[in-house]
Each structure stands twice: as C-alpha cells, then as structure tokens.
C-alpha cells in the first residue's frame, strides 16, 4: 500500500507547476532532514522520509506526474507501491553516499564476482556456414592454487576489522552532517585476512594464459555473439566467475555473397548458351550443381537452387542459392572469328551501329541462326 494519501506536491512543499529541479531540491532537503540515520527511533521522521521518497518517485517521472495530475493517487496506484529502498539507486545523484544509504551501503564482504570478458574471433565463409571448433588463446584471472581461492595463506581464515569493527563502513563528520564511507582498512569487507597468500596477495586469483576450444554453430554471421557462462575472470576470494562473450566476424568469399541464409553467386555464361540454351555446372557450398539454361536467357536472370544455401542457426533447414547470370562477350576476335560474326550479322539482317527502332531481339535471332 501507499505510505501517504496526502497531496504529493504538499508532501514536498512545492507548487503544482514546480520544475524538475525544484522538485529535486525539495526532495533532497526532506530526505536529509528526516533520514532514519539522523533520527534513530523516530517513527514520525521515518514516515516523513518514506512519504518524500514516494512523492519524488512520482513527480520526478514526467509520465507518472502527468497521470497523477489528471487522476490523483488512482492514476499511479501500483506505481508508488509503498517505500522501496531499491528505488534509491536512481536517487544516488541526489543523496550521494549520505549515511551509507542506497548504493554501496553496508558491509560488502570479501567475495566479489569476476568480470565478464570479450574476445573477437574471425571465421572463414565456410566455417561460419557449417560450424567449426576454434582454439581461442586468452589471459584471465583464475583461482589461486596456493590458497585454493580463499586469499589466505594455507587456507587461513579472516579476523574482524579493528577499524570499523566489522561494519565495513566508518563515520566521519562534514560540517553539520555525520556521514559514512567504506572502511579504508578493509575496503568495506568488515574483515581482514589473518595471513594473506603471497601468490595472489590475498585476492584468491592469479592471471593465467589459457586456450579454450570454442564450438561455433552452423549459420552464424558477422556480429553474432556467443556467451560462454563462467569462462570470464574468476571472482575475488572465491566469488563466482564472470562470462566470456565471443564476438564473431566472417571473411568475404571470392565467389559467394551472403544475404541472410541465402547465397548469391554471379555466374557468366557464353552468349551462344544464352541464345540456344544448354546446361552448365556451377559451384555451391554443398558441391557442384547442374544448372539448366533455357534458350533466350537475358543478362541478370536469376536461377534459384533450393536448399543450397546456409544452414539456419536454429537447425530448421537451409537457405537457397541464387545464381545471377551475366553473358560473356569476347573482347578480341581473330580474323576468322570476325568473319563468322559478320556472317551472323548478315544472316540477322543487321547493319553496323545501333538500331534506330525496336527490332526482333538479338538473342532470338541468334537462336534462329544456329538452329537453321
């Protein structure tokens, strides 16, 4: 349930047309005045503190504020939901580290999770299409063998920090306010090692060179990211390891081009085949394929080989291969070849130069000439 039924503007002591900065400033004053750490055992101060937190949670959010202005508490019923200390993660810029409340408050403990790592891996076109196992050399923190990850020499334990007496935080005064910060002696852990391990200096982990074998699934493409759980840095003092993210890039192929799971292959055929038709063998990722070229084929025509593309990552079939046809025209002709072409032109009743009106298609004439 909501902590307050009072008008939220009244709670913070601001006008209904107050700016965001004015609301922020008013909340800061209220929070500092009524904070439980400054008013131990004062239930009224605690109630005012909770009221201020709820009011700020609504009025600092433009969308929630608009609903509240229109419908009152009913417009944000379930939006405030009572006082939530986790909400103060968003208020860190307002309260800072006052009183040890919010981010970083309380005893931290010696254990800390390991960091995530990133590695970049380049694959050939075929490796990305069909999957492969790759070796990945890397450097990371791993558990110290000397102390078995505890950080203490010979597995020795810890003692309570004498400076903060186990709280992990120490108080200091700044002007009128009494504030807290992490204990500099134990870095907020509240405890210290009796005898730190010399190999890892008490961290419980050391840097090692490691080669991992990565299984790359079929069908991946540039930009794909693989997450290997627990293969990042090991944590401090036995904390959980982080993850390793492998980011992939794929080399270009000298013949094929990829479009999703489909493969594009530009392929050149003789103009005689384009005119008369015939068959030719073309490469694919799965071996050579027979391609039937019908007579009268024009440049740019696309032939599709079903299921001859790249396997899908989810295992549901494969893409297609699209063969885009271009027609080869000889750049140099022998005298005999020139005579043959001239004879063809005469048979097609063509004059030198470009035609001035639409005539019978060249390929159709060429087909008729060779069929005669």
Short mmCIF file of the C-alpha atoms (twelve columns), coordinates in Angstrom:
data_MODEL
# 
_entry.id   MODEL 
# 
loop_
_atom_site.group_PDB 
_atom_site.id 
_atom_site.type_symbol 
_atom_site.label_atom_id 
_atom_site.label_alt_id 
_atom_site.label_comp_id 
_atom_site.label_asym_id 
_atom_site.label_seq_id 
_atom_site.Cartn_x 
_atom_site.Cartn_y 
_atom_site.Cartn_z 
_atom_site.pdbx_PDB_model_num 
ATOM 1   C CA . UNK A 1   0.000  0.000   0.000   1 
ATOM 2   C CA . UNK A 2   0.993  3.595   -0.474  1 
ATOM 3   C CA . UNK A 3   2.634  5.287   2.511   1 
ATOM 4   C CA . UNK A 4   0.715  8.562   2.044   1 
ATOM 5   C CA . UNK A 5   -2.713 9.768   0.957   1 
ATOM 6   C CA . UNK A 6   -1.637 13.403  1.144   1 
ATOM 7   C CA . UNK A 7   -1.161 15.531  -1.952  1 
ATOM 8   C CA . UNK A 8   2.319  14.720  -3.274  1 
ATOM 9   C CA . UNK A 9   3.105  18.355  -4.022  1 
ATOM 10  C CA . UNK A 10  2.180  19.167  -0.429  1 
ATOM 11  C CA . UNK A 11  4.471  16.404  0.848   1 
ATOM 12  C CA . UNK A 12  7.480  18.019  -0.836  1 
ATOM 13  C CA . UNK A 13  6.255  21.549  -0.207  1 
ATOM 14  C CA . UNK A 14  6.307  22.619  -3.878  1 
ATOM 15  C CA . UNK A 15  3.781  24.243  -6.211  1 
ATOM 16  C CA . UNK A 16  1.962  22.178  -8.807  1 
ATOM 17  C CA . UNK A 17  3.871  23.953  -11.581 1 
ATOM 18  C CA . UNK A 18  7.269  23.306  -9.938  1 
ATOM 19  C CA . UNK A 19  10.144 22.495  -12.244 1 
ATOM 20  C CA . UNK A 20  12.058 19.214  -12.118 1 
ATOM 21  C CA . UNK A 21  14.999 20.957  -10.439 1 
ATOM 22  C CA . UNK A 22  12.730 22.475  -7.790  1 
ATOM 23  C CA . UNK A 23  11.197 19.064  -7.068  1 
ATOM 24  C CA . UNK A 24  14.645 17.540  -6.869  1 
ATOM 25  C CA . UNK A 25  15.887 20.218  -4.473  1 
ATOM 26  C CA . UNK A 26  12.813 19.916  -2.251  1 
ATOM 27  C CA . UNK A 27  13.173 16.163  -2.053  1 
ATOM 28  C CA . UNK A 28  16.843 16.430  -1.129  1 
ATOM 29  C CA . UNK A 29  16.033 18.718  1.795   1 
ATOM 30  C CA . UNK A 30  13.234 16.460  3.025   1 
ATOM 31  C CA . UNK A 31  15.322 13.300  2.715   1 
ATOM 32  C CA . UNK A 32  18.266 14.782  4.590   1 
ATOM 33  C CA . UNK A 33  16.016 16.207  7.305   1 
ATOM 34  C CA . UNK A 34  14.008 13.050  8.001   1 
ATOM 35  C CA . UNK A 35  16.544 10.320  7.194   1 
ATOM 36  C CA . UNK A 36  16.319 7.498   9.791   1 
ATOM 37  C CA . UNK A 37  20.083 7.592   10.380  1 
ATOM 38  C CA . UNK A 38  19.731 11.142  11.614  1 
ATOM 39  C CA . UNK A 39  16.571 10.357  13.572  1 
ATOM 40  C CA . UNK A 40  17.085 6.953   15.213  1 
ATOM 41  C CA . UNK A 41  13.930 5.613   16.815  1 
ATOM 42  C CA . UNK A 42  11.781 8.464   15.487  1 
ATOM 43  C CA . UNK A 43  8.832  6.815   13.742  1 
ATOM 44  C CA . UNK A 44  7.399  10.163  12.626  1 
ATOM 45  C CA . UNK A 45  10.665 11.075  10.845  1 
ATOM 46  C CA . UNK A 46  10.744 7.656   9.204   1 
ATOM 47  C CA . UNK A 47  7.172  8.147   7.973   1 
ATOM 48  C CA . UNK A 48  8.039  11.592  6.527   1 
ATOM 49  C CA . UNK A 49  11.096 10.103  4.869   1 
ATOM 50  C CA . UNK A 50  9.020  7.422   3.187   1 
ATOM 51  C CA . UNK A 51  6.407  9.947   2.103   1 
ATOM 52  C CA . UNK A 52  9.096  12.115  0.478   1 
ATOM 53  C CA . UNK A 53  10.537 9.103   -1.347  1 
ATOM 54  C CA . UNK A 54  7.125  8.170   -2.776  1 
ATOM 55  C CA . UNK A 55  6.374  11.735  -3.813  1 
ATOM 56  C CA . UNK A 56  9.689  12.113  -5.583  1 
ATOM 57  C CA . UNK A 57  9.321  8.747   -7.342  1 
ATOM 58  C CA . UNK A 58  6.130  10.035  -8.979  1 
ATOM 59  C CA . UNK A 59  6.800  13.740  -9.528  1 
ATOM 60  C CA . UNK A 60  10.300 13.246  -10.946 1 
ATOM 61  C CA . UNK A 61  8.910  10.992  -13.689 1 
ATOM 62  C CA . UNK A 62  7.122  13.076  -16.344 1 
ATOM 63  C CA . UNK A 63  4.780  10.246  -17.370 1 
ATOM 64  C CA . UNK A 64  3.782  9.348   -13.795 1 
ATOM 65  C CA . UNK A 65  3.434  13.019  -12.903 1 
ATOM 66  C CA . UNK A 66  1.022  13.584  -15.800 1 
ATOM 67  C CA . UNK A 67  -1.143 10.650  -14.662 1 
ATOM 68  C CA . UNK A 68  -1.118 11.927  -11.084 1 
ATOM 69  C CA . UNK A 69  -2.058 15.462  -12.164 1 
ATOM 70  C CA . UNK A 70  -5.036 14.084  -14.081 1 
ATOM 71  C CA . UNK A 71  -6.287 11.235  -11.874 1 
ATOM 72  C CA . UNK A 72  -4.665 11.800  -8.487  1 
ATOM 73  C CA . UNK A 73  -3.466 8.794   -6.469  1 
ATOM 74  C CA . UNK A 74  -5.618 6.427   -8.549  1 
ATOM 75  C CA . UNK A 75  -3.530 7.315   -11.601 1 
ATOM 76  C CA . UNK A 76  -0.377 5.927   -10.004 1 
ATOM 77  C CA . UNK A 77  -1.889 3.258   -7.753  1 
ATOM 78  C CA . UNK A 78  0.665  0.484   -8.003  1 
ATOM 79  C CA . UNK A 79  3.201  2.915   -9.381  1 
ATOM 80  C CA . UNK A 80  4.365  4.121   -5.948  1 
ATOM 81  C CA . UNK A 81  3.583  0.831   -4.209  1 
ATOM 82  C CA . UNK A 82  4.991  1.985   -0.871  1 
ATOM 83  C CA . UNK A 83  8.577  2.711   0.051   1 
ATOM 84  C CA . UNK A 84  11.193 0.675   -1.832  1 
ATOM 85  C CA . UNK A 85  14.836 1.143   -0.773  1 
ATOM 86  C CA . UNK A 86  15.967 -0.146  -4.155  1 
ATOM 87  C CA . UNK A 87  14.459 2.960   -5.711  1 
ATOM 88  C CA . UNK A 88  17.305 4.955   -4.201  1 
ATOM 89  C CA . UNK A 89  19.675 3.518   -6.773  1 
ATOM 90  C CA . UNK A 90  18.105 6.123   -9.084  1 
ATOM 91  C CA . UNK A 91  18.455 8.866   -6.462  1 
ATOM 92  C CA . UNK A 92  22.219 8.470   -5.980  1 
ATOM 93  C CA . UNK A 93  22.875 11.790  -7.722  1 
ATOM 94  C CA . UNK A 94  20.652 13.472  -5.128  1 
ATOM 95  C CA . UNK A 95  21.727 11.839  -1.862  1 
ATOM 96  C CA . UNK A 96  25.221 10.789  -2.858  1 
ATOM 97  C CA . UNK A 97  26.660 8.455   -0.228  1 
ATOM 98  C CA . UNK A 98  24.965 10.158  2.739   1 
ATOM 99  C CA . UNK A 99  24.503 7.948   5.762   1 
ATOM 100 C CA . UNK A 100 25.569 4.815   3.922   1 
ATOM 101 C CA . UNK A 101 22.072 4.552   2.433   1 
ATOM 102 C CA . UNK A 102 21.444 3.207   -1.107  1 
ATOM 103 C CA . UNK A 103 24.332 2.258   -3.431  1 
ATOM 104 C CA . UNK A 104 27.332 0.840   -1.605  1 
ATOM 105 C CA . UNK A 105 25.661 0.870   1.811   1 
ATOM 106 C CA . UNK A 106 26.510 -1.695  4.446   1 
ATOM 107 C CA . UNK A 107 29.153 -4.371  4.669   1 
ATOM 108 C CA . UNK A 108 30.383 -5.634  1.318   1 
ATOM 109 C CA . UNK A 109 32.202 -8.836  2.228   1 
ATOM 110 C CA . UNK A 110 35.483 -10.040 0.734   1 
ATOM 111 C CA . UNK A 111 33.962 -12.062 -2.069  1 
ATOM 112 C CA . UNK A 112 33.380 -10.292 -5.368  1 
ATOM 113 C CA . UNK A 113 32.132 -11.750 -8.674  1 
ATOM 114 C CA . UNK A 114 34.551 -11.974 -11.588 1 
ATOM 115 C CA . UNK A 115 34.421 -9.610  -14.524 1 
ATOM 116 C CA . UNK A 116 32.936 -10.533 -17.911 1 
ATOM 117 C CA . UNK A 117 35.414 -10.765 -20.784 1 
ATOM 118 C CA . UNK A 118 35.155 -10.211 -24.534 1 
ATOM 119 C CA . UNK A 119 37.100 -11.959 -27.293 1 
ATOM 120 C CA . UNK A 120 36.931 -11.336 -31.058 1 
ATOM 121 C CA . UNK A 121 37.108 -14.286 -33.441 1 
ATOM 122 C CA . UNK A 122 37.332 -14.266 -37.260 1 
ATOM 123 C CA . UNK A 123 35.877 -17.129 -39.324 1 
ATOM 124 C CA . UNK A 124 36.099 -18.078 -42.984 1 
ATOM 125 C CA . UNK A 125 32.883 -18.028 -45.010 1 
ATOM 126 C CA . UNK A 126 32.669 -21.837 -44.910 1 
ATOM 127 C CA . UNK A 127 33.397 -22.046 -41.159 1 
ATOM 128 C CA . UNK A 128 30.549 -19.662 -40.441 1 
ATOM 129 C CA . UNK A 129 28.213 -21.571 -42.764 1 
ATOM 130 C CA . UNK A 130 28.856 -25.089 -41.474 1 
ATOM 131 C CA . UNK A 131 30.171 -24.556 -37.937 1 
ATOM 132 C CA . UNK A 132 33.626 -25.306 -36.604 1 
ATOM 133 C CA . UNK A 133 35.675 -25.752 -33.439 1 
ATOM 134 C CA . UNK A 134 38.213 -22.976 -32.916 1 
ATOM 135 C CA . UNK A 135 41.051 -22.561 -30.424 1 
ATOM 136 C CA . UNK A 136 40.963 -19.259 -28.577 1 
ATOM 137 C CA . UNK A 137 44.050 -18.154 -26.617 1 
ATOM 138 C CA . UNK A 138 43.299 -15.751 -23.769 1 
ATOM 139 C CA . UNK A 139 44.504 -14.270 -20.483 1 
ATOM 140 C CA . UNK A 140 42.201 -14.275 -17.478 1 
ATOM 141 C CA . UNK A 141 42.104 -14.439 -13.706 1 
ATOM 142 C CA . UNK A 142 41.772 -17.985 -12.366 1 
ATOM 143 C CA . UNK A 143 41.617 -19.440 -8.875  1 
ATOM 144 C CA . UNK A 144 44.902 -19.285 -6.993  1 
ATOM 145 C CA . UNK A 145 46.264 -22.768 -6.327  1 
ATOM 146 C CA . UNK A 146 48.321 -21.586 -3.352  1 
ATOM 147 C CA . UNK A 147 45.295 -20.670 -1.253  1 
ATOM 148 C CA . UNK A 148 42.558 -22.514 -3.183  1 
ATOM 149 C CA . UNK A 149 40.848 -19.211 -3.893  1 
ATOM 150 C CA . UNK A 150 40.415 -18.098 -0.283  1 
ATOM 151 C CA . UNK A 151 43.161 -15.456 -0.386  1 
ATOM 152 C CA . UNK A 152 44.584 -16.700 2.936   1 
ATOM 153 C CA . UNK A 153 47.948 -18.438 3.127   1 
ATOM 154 C CA . UNK A 154 47.465 -22.148 3.697   1 
ATOM 155 C CA . UNK A 155 43.722 -21.588 3.793   1 
ATOM 156 C CA . UNK A 156 43.932 -19.345 6.858   1 
ATOM 157 C CA . UNK A 157 40.757 -17.509 7.717   1 
ATOM 158 C CA . UNK A 158 39.801 -13.934 8.475   1 
ATOM 159 C CA . UNK A 159 39.505 -11.673 11.501  1 
ATOM 160 C CA . UNK A 160 37.114 -8.815  12.153  1 
ATOM 161 C CA . UNK A 161 38.453 -5.460  11.024  1 
ATOM 162 C CA . UNK A 162 39.520 -3.466  14.079  1 
ATOM 163 C CA . UNK A 163 38.884 -0.086  12.456  1 
ATOM 164 C CA . UNK A 164 35.200 -0.495  11.522  1 
ATOM 165 C CA . UNK A 165 34.561 -3.367  13.982  1 
ATOM 166 C CA . UNK A 166 33.079 -5.495  11.247  1 
ATOM 167 C CA . UNK A 167 30.587 -2.961  9.880   1 
ATOM 168 C CA . UNK A 168 32.518 -2.317  6.679   1 
ATOM 169 C CA . UNK A 169 31.887 1.418   6.996   1 
ATOM 170 C CA . UNK A 170 33.216 4.241   9.114   1 
ATOM 171 C CA . UNK A 171 31.584 7.516   10.112  1 
ATOM 172 C CA . UNK A 172 33.070 10.953  9.624   1 
ATOM 173 C CA . UNK A 173 31.728 14.441  10.043  1 
ATOM 174 C CA . UNK A 174 31.492 17.091  7.374   1 
ATOM 175 C CA . UNK A 175 30.163 20.300  8.839   1 
ATOM 176 C CA . UNK A 176 26.769 19.678  10.394  1 
ATOM 177 C CA . UNK A 177 26.263 16.187  8.955   1 
ATOM 178 C CA . UNK A 178 27.525 12.815  10.160  1 
ATOM 179 C CA . UNK A 179 28.220 10.629  7.131   1 
ATOM 180 C CA . UNK A 180 29.631 7.218   6.292   1 
ATOM 181 C CA . UNK A 181 32.006 5.768   3.750   1 
ATOM 182 C CA . UNK A 182 33.614 2.352   3.098   1 
ATOM 183 C CA . UNK A 183 36.263 1.462   5.632   1 
ATOM 184 C CA . UNK A 184 39.696 2.197   4.113   1 
ATOM 185 C CA . UNK A 185 41.324 -0.550  6.161   1 
ATOM 186 C CA . UNK A 186 39.231 -3.476  4.892   1 
ATOM 187 C CA . UNK A 187 37.764 -1.796  1.755   1 
ATOM 188 C CA . UNK A 188 34.241 -2.286  3.111   1 
ATOM 189 C CA . UNK A 189 34.566 -6.030  3.744   1 
ATOM 190 C CA . UNK A 190 34.312 -5.768  7.532   1 
ATOM 191 C CA . UNK A 191 37.028 -8.411  7.878   1 
ATOM 192 C CA . UNK A 192 40.699 -8.930  7.060   1 
ATOM 193 C CA . UNK A 193 42.824 -11.949 6.268   1 
ATOM 194 C CA . UNK A 194 44.960 -13.288 9.084   1 
ATOM 195 C CA . UNK A 195 47.800 -14.129 6.703   1 
ATOM 196 C CA . UNK A 196 47.377 -13.113 3.016   1 
ATOM 197 C CA . UNK A 197 48.574 -15.554 0.331   1 
ATOM 198 C CA . UNK A 198 51.864 -14.431 -1.234  1 
ATOM 199 C CA . UNK A 199 50.976 -15.791 -4.681  1 
ATOM 200 C CA . UNK A 200 47.796 -13.779 -5.151  1 
ATOM 201 C CA . UNK A 201 48.315 -11.083 -2.470  1 
ATOM 202 C CA . UNK A 202 45.091 -12.055 -0.824  1 
ATOM 203 C CA . UNK A 203 42.829 -11.810 -3.897  1 
ATOM 204 C CA . UNK A 204 42.329 -15.536 -4.270  1 
ATOM 205 C CA . UNK A 205 43.050 -15.398 -8.008  1 
ATOM 206 C CA . UNK A 206 46.011 -15.031 -10.365 1 
ATOM 207 C CA . UNK A 207 46.432 -14.268 -14.079 1 
ATOM 208 C CA . UNK A 208 46.971 -17.261 -16.360 1 
ATOM 209 C CA . UNK A 209 47.323 -17.981 -20.066 1 
ATOM 210 C CA . UNK A 210 44.614 -20.314 -21.290 1 
ATOM 211 C CA . UNK A 211 43.487 -21.759 -24.624 1 
ATOM 212 C CA . UNK A 212 39.799 -22.535 -24.888 1 
ATOM 213 C CA . UNK A 213 38.132 -24.673 -27.540 1 
ATOM 214 C CA . UNK A 214 35.059 -22.858 -28.842 1 
ATOM 215 C CA . UNK A 215 32.286 -24.723 -30.687 1 
ATOM 216 C CA . UNK A 216 30.867 -22.398 -33.348 1 
ATOM 217 C CA . UNK A 217 27.365 -23.432 -34.515 1 
ATOM 218 C CA . UNK A 218 26.485 -23.551 -38.207 1 
ATOM 219 C CA . UNK A 219 24.847 -20.485 -39.750 1 
ATOM 220 C CA . UNK A 220 26.429 -17.694 -37.688 1 
ATOM 221 C CA . UNK A 221 27.223 -14.346 -39.303 1 
ATOM 222 C CA . UNK A 222 29.249 -11.228 -38.613 1 
ATOM 223 C CA . UNK A 223 28.168 -9.598  -35.355 1 
ATOM 224 C CA . UNK A 224 26.940 -12.822 -33.740 1 
ATOM 225 C CA . UNK A 225 27.847 -13.042 -30.055 1 
ATOM 226 C CA . UNK A 226 28.366 -16.306 -28.175 1 
ATOM 227 C CA . UNK A 227 28.069 -16.309 -24.375 1 
ATOM 228 C CA . UNK A 228 30.180 -18.846 -22.512 1 
ATOM 229 C CA . UNK A 229 28.907 -18.913 -18.943 1 
ATOM 230 C CA . UNK A 230 31.600 -18.983 -16.260 1 
ATOM 231 C CA . UNK A 231 34.508 -18.582 -18.686 1 
ATOM 232 C CA . UNK A 232 35.315 -14.982 -17.731 1 
ATOM 233 C CA . UNK A 233 37.542 -13.831 -14.882 1 
ATOM 234 C CA . UNK A 234 37.233 -15.819 -11.674 1 
ATOM 235 C CA . UNK A 235 35.943 -13.820 -8.730  1 
ATOM 236 C CA . UNK A 236 37.910 -12.499 -5.769  1 
ATOM 237 C CA . UNK A 237 38.102 -14.661 -2.650  1 
ATOM 238 C CA . UNK A 238 36.085 -17.436 -4.294  1 
ATOM 239 C CA . UNK A 239 33.437 -15.222 -5.898  1 
ATOM 240 C CA . UNK A 240 31.502 -16.503 -8.905  1 
ATOM 241 C CA . UNK A 241 33.317 -16.248 -12.273 1 
ATOM 242 C CA . UNK A 242 32.124 -13.875 -14.973 1 
ATOM 243 C CA . UNK A 243 31.153 -14.843 -18.505 1 
ATOM 244 C CA . UNK A 244 33.068 -14.773 -21.769 1 
ATOM 245 C CA . UNK A 245 31.445 -13.145 -24.811 1 
ATOM 246 C CA . UNK A 246 32.896 -14.180 -28.166 1 
ATOM 247 C CA . UNK A 247 32.077 -11.700 -30.944 1 
ATOM 248 C CA . UNK A 248 32.314 -13.142 -34.465 1 
ATOM 249 C CA . UNK A 249 33.286 -11.646 -37.810 1 
ATOM 250 C CA . UNK A 250 33.189 -13.509 -41.124 1 
ATOM 251 C CA . UNK A 251 35.621 -13.071 -44.034 1 
ATOM 252 C CA . UNK A 252 34.292 -12.364 -47.519 1 
ATOM 253 C CA . UNK A 253 34.276 -15.165 -50.093 1 
ATOM 254 C CA . UNK A 254 35.865 -14.809 -53.505 1 
ATOM 255 C CA . UNK A 255 32.750 -16.156 -55.259 1 
ATOM 256 C CA . UNK A 256 29.762 -16.183 -52.915 1 
ATOM 257 C CA . UNK A 257 27.925 -13.321 -51.236 1 
ATOM 258 C CA . UNK A 258 25.607 -13.821 -48.293 1 
ATOM 259 C CA . UNK A 259 22.103 -12.413 -47.848 1 
ATOM 260 C CA . UNK A 260 20.687 -13.757 -44.589 1 
ATOM 261 C CA . UNK A 261 20.768 -17.532 -45.046 1 
ATOM 262 C CA . UNK A 262 20.761 -17.263 -48.861 1 
ATOM 263 C CA . UNK A 263 23.877 -17.314 -51.051 1 
ATOM 264 C CA . UNK A 264 24.291 -15.154 -54.149 1 
ATOM 265 C CA . UNK A 265 26.556 -16.381 -56.978 1 
ATOM 266 C CA . UNK A 266 27.249 -14.214 -60.042 1 
ATOM 267 C CA . UNK A 267 27.907 -16.583 -62.964 1 
ATOM 268 C CA . UNK A 268 28.966 -15.871 -66.545 1 
ATOM 269 C CA . UNK A 269 27.788 -17.968 -69.493 1 
ATOM 270 C CA . UNK A 270 28.685 -17.775 -73.245 1 
ATOM 271 C CA . UNK A 271 26.241 -15.790 -75.393 1 
ATOM 272 C CA . UNK A 272 25.693 -18.884 -77.505 1 
ATOM 273 C CA . UNK A 273 24.412 -20.754 -74.446 1 
ATOM 274 C CA . UNK A 274 22.205 -17.791 -73.565 1 
ATOM 275 C CA . UNK A 275 20.716 -17.864 -77.052 1 
ATOM 276 C CA . UNK A 276 20.386 -21.601 -77.632 1 
ATOM 277 C CA . UNK A 277 20.092 -22.887 -74.084 1 
ATOM 278 C CA . UNK A 278 22.097 -25.678 -72.514 1 
ATOM 279 C CA . UNK A 279 23.383 -26.886 -69.188 1 
ATOM 280 C CA . UNK A 280 26.357 -25.869 -67.089 1 
ATOM 281 C CA . UNK A 281 27.816 -26.823 -63.737 1 
ATOM 282 C CA . UNK A 282 28.062 -24.132 -61.059 1 
ATOM 283 C CA . UNK A 283 29.713 -24.242 -57.617 1 
ATOM 284 C CA . UNK A 284 27.731 -24.202 -54.398 1 
ATOM 285 C CA . UNK A 285 28.616 -24.547 -50.726 1 
ATOM 286 C CA . UNK A 286 27.472 -28.159 -50.988 1 
ATOM 287 C CA . UNK A 287 29.370 -29.138 -54.155 1 
ATOM 288 C CA . UNK A 288 28.813 -28.594 -57.873 1 
ATOM 289 C CA . UNK A 289 25.251 -28.347 -59.158 1 
ATOM 290 C CA . UNK A 290 23.799 -28.826 -62.651 1 
ATOM 291 C CA . UNK A 291 22.056 -25.693 -63.932 1 
ATOM 292 C CA . UNK A 292 19.733 -25.777 -66.925 1 
ATOM 293 C CA . UNK A 293 19.858 -22.590 -69.012 1 
ATOM 294 C CA . UNK A 294 16.784 -22.115 -71.220 1 
ATOM 295 C CA . UNK A 295 17.148 -20.578 -74.663 1 
ATOM 296 C CA . UNK A 296 16.719 -16.823 -74.804 1 
ATOM 297 C CA . UNK A 297 18.204 -16.190 -71.356 1 
ATOM 298 C CA . UNK A 298 18.904 -12.494 -70.797 1 
ATOM 299 C CA . UNK A 299 21.586 -10.896 -68.594 1 
ATOM 300 C CA . UNK A 300 20.577 -10.537 -64.933 1 
ATOM 301 C CA . UNK A 301 18.237 -13.516 -64.896 1 
ATOM 302 C CA . UNK A 302 18.241 -15.326 -61.542 1 
ATOM 303 C CA . UNK A 303 18.167 -19.101 -61.137 1 
ATOM 304 C CA . UNK A 304 17.415 -20.498 -57.678 1 
ATOM 305 C CA . UNK A 305 18.847 -23.706 -56.264 1 
ATOM 306 C CA . UNK A 306 16.532 -24.619 -53.409 1 
ATOM 307 C CA . UNK A 307 18.140 -25.642 -50.114 1 
ATOM 308 C CA . UNK A 308 21.681 -24.994 -51.325 1 
ATOM 309 C CA . UNK A 309 22.295 -22.007 -49.070 1 
ATOM 310 C CA . UNK A 310 23.487 -21.661 -45.482 1 
ATOM 311 C CA . UNK A 311 22.114 -23.842 -42.652 1 
ATOM 312 C CA . UNK A 312 19.903 -21.953 -40.212 1 
ATOM 313 C CA . UNK A 313 21.215 -21.475 -36.687 1 
ATOM 314 C CA . UNK A 314 18.006 -22.935 -35.236 1 
ATOM 315 C CA . UNK A 315 18.514 -26.099 -37.332 1 
ATOM 316 C CA . UNK A 316 15.348 -25.597 -39.378 1 
ATOM 317 C CA . UNK A 317 16.601 -26.242 -42.877 1 
ATOM 318 C CA . UNK A 318 18.836 -24.161 -45.121 1 
ATOM 319 C CA . UNK A 319 18.580 -21.089 -47.270 1 
ATOM 320 C CA . UNK A 320 18.743 -21.085 -51.081 1 
ATOM 321 C CA . UNK A 321 21.442 -20.269 -53.599 1 
ATOM 322 C CA . UNK A 322 20.625 -17.683 -56.281 1 
ATOM 323 C CA . UNK A 323 22.699 -17.732 -59.466 1 
ATOM 324 C CA . UNK A 324 22.698 -14.356 -61.235 1 
ATOM 325 C CA . UNK A 325 23.596 -14.779 -64.904 1 
ATOM 326 C CA . UNK A 326 25.818 -12.470 -66.940 1 
ATOM 327 C CA . UNK A 327 26.746 -13.072 -70.586 1 
ATOM 328 C CA . UNK A 328 30.332 -13.258 -71.779 1 
ATOM 329 C CA . UNK A 329 31.217 -11.302 -74.933 1 
ATOM 330 C CA . UNK A 330 34.700 -11.854 -76.430 1 
ATOM 331 C CA . UNK A 331 36.954 -8.791  -76.227 1 
ATOM 332 C CA . UNK A 332 39.295 -9.881  -79.067 1 
ATOM 333 C CA . UNK A 333 38.413 -11.796 -82.201 1 
ATOM 334 C CA . UNK A 334 40.634 -13.478 -84.779 1 
ATOM 335 C CA . UNK A 335 40.066 -12.654 -88.432 1 
ATOM 336 C CA . UNK A 336 38.222 -15.930 -88.862 1 
ATOM 337 C CA . UNK A 337 36.001 -15.168 -85.883 1 
ATOM 338 C CA . UNK A 338 35.317 -11.675 -87.181 1 
ATOM 339 C CA . UNK A 339 34.192 -13.155 -90.498 1 
ATOM 340 C CA . UNK A 340 31.878 -15.540 -88.651 1 
ATOM 341 C CA . UNK A 341 30.347 -12.702 -86.639 1 
ATOM 342 C CA . UNK A 342 29.946 -10.650 -89.854 1 
ATOM 343 C CA . UNK A 343 28.230 -13.597 -91.453 1 
ATOM 344 C CA . UNK A 344 25.938 -13.842 -88.441 1 
ATOM 345 C CA . UNK A 345 25.112 -10.132 -88.679 1 
ATOM 346 C CA . UNK A 346 24.239 -10.504 -92.358 1 
ATOM 347 C CA . UNK A 347 22.059 -13.520 -91.604 1 
ATOM 348 C CA . UNK A 348 20.289 -11.488 -88.927 1 
ATOM 349 C CA . UNK A 349 19.919 -8.593  -91.384 1 
ATOM 350 C CA . UNK A 350 21.709 -6.255  -89.009 1 
ATOM 351 C CA . UNK A 351 23.611 -3.180  -90.074 1 
ATOM 352 C CA . UNK A 352 26.659 -1.803  -88.230 1 
ATOM 353 C CA . UNK A 353 25.881 0.610   -85.386 1 
ATOM 354 C CA . UNK A 354 22.909 0.816   -83.019 1 
ATOM 355 C CA . UNK A 355 19.370 0.185   -84.317 1 
ATOM 356 C CA . UNK A 356 17.120 3.199   -84.651 1 
ATOM 357 C CA . UNK A 357 13.913 1.317   -83.918 1 
ATOM 358 C CA . UNK A 358 12.853 -1.715  -81.934 1 
ATOM 359 C CA . UNK A 359 13.624 -4.854  -83.847 1 
ATOM 360 C CA . UNK A 360 13.456 -8.556  -83.282 1 
ATOM 361 C CA . UNK A 361 15.511 -9.466  -80.198 1 
ATOM 362 C CA . UNK A 362 19.143 -10.246 -80.838 1 
ATOM 363 C CA . UNK A 363 19.138 -13.425 -78.786 1 
ATOM 364 C CA . UNK A 364 16.058 -14.701 -80.599 1 
ATOM 365 C CA . UNK A 365 17.718 -14.027 -83.964 1 
ATOM 366 C CA . UNK A 366 20.884 -15.711 -82.717 1 
ATOM 367 C CA . UNK A 367 18.915 -18.761 -81.652 1 
ATOM 368 C CA . UNK A 368 17.184 -18.984 -85.056 1 
ATOM 369 C CA . UNK A 369 20.523 -18.634 -86.854 1 
ATOM 370 C CA . UNK A 370 22.153 -21.526 -85.011 1 
ATOM 371 C CA . UNK A 371 19.046 -23.665 -85.239 1 
ATOM 372 C CA . UNK A 372 18.848 -23.344 -89.021 1 
# 
